[in-house]
Amino acid sequence: MLEGHTLYAFLPGGASGGIFPASLADVPLDFGRFEPHGGFIGSAAVVVLSQHDRARDAALNAMRFFAAESCGQCTPAAWAPPRPPR
Protein backbone atom coordinates (compact mmCIF):
# COMPACT_ATOMS: atom_id res chain seq x y z
CA MET A 1 0.00 0.00 0.00
CA LEU A 2 1.10 3.54 -0.60
CA GLU A 3 2.21 5.55 2.38
CA GLY A 4 -0.83 7.02 4.12
CA HIS A 5 -3.13 4.28 2.84
CA THR A 6 -4.43 1.23 4.69
CA LEU A 7 -6.19 -1.80 3.29
CA TYR A 8 -9.95 -1.26 3.30
CA ALA A 9 -11.16 -3.97 0.90
CA PHE A 10 -10.03 -6.11 -2.02
CA LEU A 11 -11.36 -7.98 -5.02
CA PRO A 12 -9.51 -11.33 -5.17
CA GLY A 13 -10.87 -12.37 -8.57
CA GLY A 14 -10.85 -9.16 -10.49
CA ALA A 15 -14.14 -7.42 -11.11
CA SER A 16 -16.25 -10.59 -11.00
CA GLY A 17 -14.92 -12.26 -7.84
CA GLY A 18 -16.63 -10.10 -5.24
CA ILE A 19 -15.51 -7.35 -2.89
CA PHE A 20 -14.18 -8.47 0.48
CA PRO A 21 -13.27 -6.54 3.63
CA ALA A 22 -9.68 -6.22 4.82
CA SER A 23 -10.51 -8.68 7.62
CA LEU A 24 -10.42 -11.50 5.01
CA ALA A 25 -7.04 -10.52 3.56
CA ASP A 26 -5.38 -13.53 5.24
CA VAL A 27 -7.55 -16.04 3.34
CA PRO A 28 -5.18 -17.85 0.95
CA LEU A 29 -5.63 -16.83 -2.69
CA ASP A 30 -6.57 -20.30 -3.92
CA PHE A 31 -9.50 -21.95 -5.68
CA GLY A 32 -12.36 -22.79 -3.35
CA ARG A 33 -11.22 -20.53 -0.52
CA PHE A 34 -13.52 -17.56 -1.20
CA GLU A 35 -16.66 -19.52 -2.11
CA PRO A 36 -17.67 -19.88 1.59
CA HIS A 37 -17.58 -16.08 1.75
CA GLY A 38 -19.73 -15.60 -1.36
CA GLY A 39 -17.05 -15.04 -4.00
CA PHE A 40 -14.25 -16.68 -5.97
CA ILE A 41 -10.77 -15.91 -7.23
CA GLY A 42 -11.70 -16.02 -10.92
CA SER A 43 -8.75 -14.60 -12.82
CA ALA A 44 -6.86 -14.02 -9.54
CA ALA A 45 -6.31 -10.43 -10.66
CA VAL A 46 -6.33 -8.79 -7.24
CA VAL A 47 -7.71 -5.25 -6.97
CA VAL A 48 -6.90 -3.43 -3.73
CA LEU A 49 -8.95 -0.61 -2.19
CA SER A 50 -7.66 1.73 0.51
CA GLN A 51 -9.57 3.76 3.04
CA HIS A 52 -9.63 6.53 0.43
CA ASP A 53 -11.76 4.35 -1.90
CA ARG A 54 -15.41 3.35 -1.61
CA ALA A 55 -16.64 -0.21 -2.10
CA ARG A 56 -19.83 1.23 -3.57
CA ASP A 57 -17.86 2.99 -6.31
CA ALA A 58 -15.91 -0.19 -7.09
CA ALA A 59 -19.16 -2.18 -7.30
CA LEU A 60 -20.82 0.38 -9.57
CA ASN A 61 -17.75 0.45 -11.81
CA ALA A 62 -17.81 -3.36 -12.11
CA MET A 63 -21.56 -3.38 -12.83
CA ARG A 64 -21.17 -0.76 -15.55
CA PHE A 65 -18.31 -2.73 -17.07
CA PHE A 66 -20.26 -6.00 -17.17
CA ALA A 67 -23.37 -4.28 -18.51
CA ALA A 68 -21.45 -2.96 -21.51
CA GLU A 69 -18.57 -5.38 -22.08
CA SER A 70 -18.67 -9.06 -22.90
CA CYS A 71 -16.70 -11.28 -25.22
CA GLY A 72 -19.77 -13.53 -25.44
CA GLN A 73 -17.76 -16.70 -24.81
CA CYS A 74 -19.00 -17.74 -21.36
CA THR A 75 -22.33 -19.54 -21.12
CA PRO A 76 -24.30 -16.70 -19.45
CA ALA A 77 -23.13 -14.22 -22.07
CA ALA A 78 -23.57 -16.60 -25.00
CA TRP A 79 -27.14 -17.49 -24.02
CA ALA A 80 -28.22 -14.04 -22.82
CA PRO A 81 -30.81 -12.20 -24.88
CA PRO A 82 -29.31 -9.48 -27.07
CA ARG A 83 -29.12 -6.01 -25.58
CA PRO A 84 -31.36 -3.43 -27.14
CA PRO A 85 -29.62 -0.82 -29.28
CA ARG A 86 -28.48 2.31 -27.48
N, C-alpha and C positions, 0 to 999 in steps of 0.2 A: 504494500500500500504506500501511496505517497505520504510524505511527511504531513501531518495535520489531518490525516484521514484514518478512520477506523472502519473495520469490516461491519457493514450493516446487513447485507444480504448477498446472495449469489445465485446464479443460474448454472447448475452443474451440467446441463445438457444443451447449452445454447438456448435459443429462444423458446424451444418447445419442451424443455425438460422440467419446467416449473421454477418458481422463485422460492428460495429457502432462506430462513433467518440465519444470522451468524452463529447461533447456538448449534446448528447442525454442520458447521464447517469441519468438524473432526470425523464425520462419516466418510469412510474410504470411497474414493471415486472409482467405483467398480459396478459392473452390471448387477442388478438386483438389489443394490443397497439403498436406493432412493425410493423404490416402489412402495415400501411400507409407510413412507412419508407423503405419498401421493404424487411422485414424479419419477423421473428416470434420467440416466446420463446421456441418452441419445448420442449426439456427435462427440460428447465429452469436451465441447468447446466451452470452457468456463467463462462466465461473465461475472465480474465482481462489482458490487455496489458499495459505496461508502455512505457515511452518515449525511453526506451532502447530496445524495441521490434519493429518489422516491421510488418505492416498489410500484406504486400506482403508475408512474410514468413509464417504467420499464414494461409493465404489463400492457399498457395501452400501445406502446411502440411495437411490441410483439404481435398484438392483435391486429394492428394496422398492417404490419408486414404480411401476416398470414392471410389476411383478407384480400390482399392485392397480388401476392407473389406465390406461385406454385409451379413446379416443373411438371406436375401432372403425372408423376411416375408412381407415387405411393397409392395404395388402394383407395383411401378416402378421397384423394384428389382426382383419381382417374374415374371414379364412379359418381362423383358429385355432379349435381345438375350445373349446367353452364351458368355463369354469372350474366346478369343482364348488361347490355351495353351502358357505358357511362356517358 
